[in-house]
Amino acid sequence: MTNMKKCPSCGRYTLKDYCPECDSKTVNAHPPSYSPQDRYGKYRRKEKFGSS
């Protein structure tokens, strides 16, 4: 089973590793699953919202 991926450049959804429109690398379209024992959540929030 393959996961849906999204191109960060043009916003197109695809199942391929590279976008067929602009040939840039695609990323996973789904967020990571939530877990109360998430060891790396602090670092993801810091990356997303800045170091405040």
N, C-alpha and C positions, 0 to 999 in steps of 0.2 A: 504494500500500500504506500502510495506517495502522498506527500503533504502539499497543500496549496502554497505557492510562493508568490511574493509580490516584488516587483521591480521598484527600488527606491528612486530611480531617476524619472521614469515616466508614469508609475503607478499602475501598470498593467499586471493582472494576475495570470499566472501560468503554472505548469507543473515541472517546467524545465529549470536547470541550474543557471542558465543565462537567458535573458530576455530576448525573444524573437524580434522585437521592435528596435531596441537600441543597443543590444548586445552587451548590457552590463550585468553583473552578477546579481542574482535575486536573493532575497532573504525570506525567512519563514514568516508567513502572514499571521500566525497565531501567537498570542502571548504565552509565556511559560505558565504552567499550572501553579495555582496558589498552594502554598503549604505553610503552616505555622512554624515548622522547623526549617524554614528557608535560611540557609547559612549565608547566602550571597545577596539577599534582598537589599540590605543596607548599601551595598556597592552599586547595585542597579539603580536605586533611587538617587544616589549621589551623582551618578553618570547622567541620569535623565534630567534632574532638577537643579543640578549645580551643587557646588560645595558650600551650602549655607549652614 
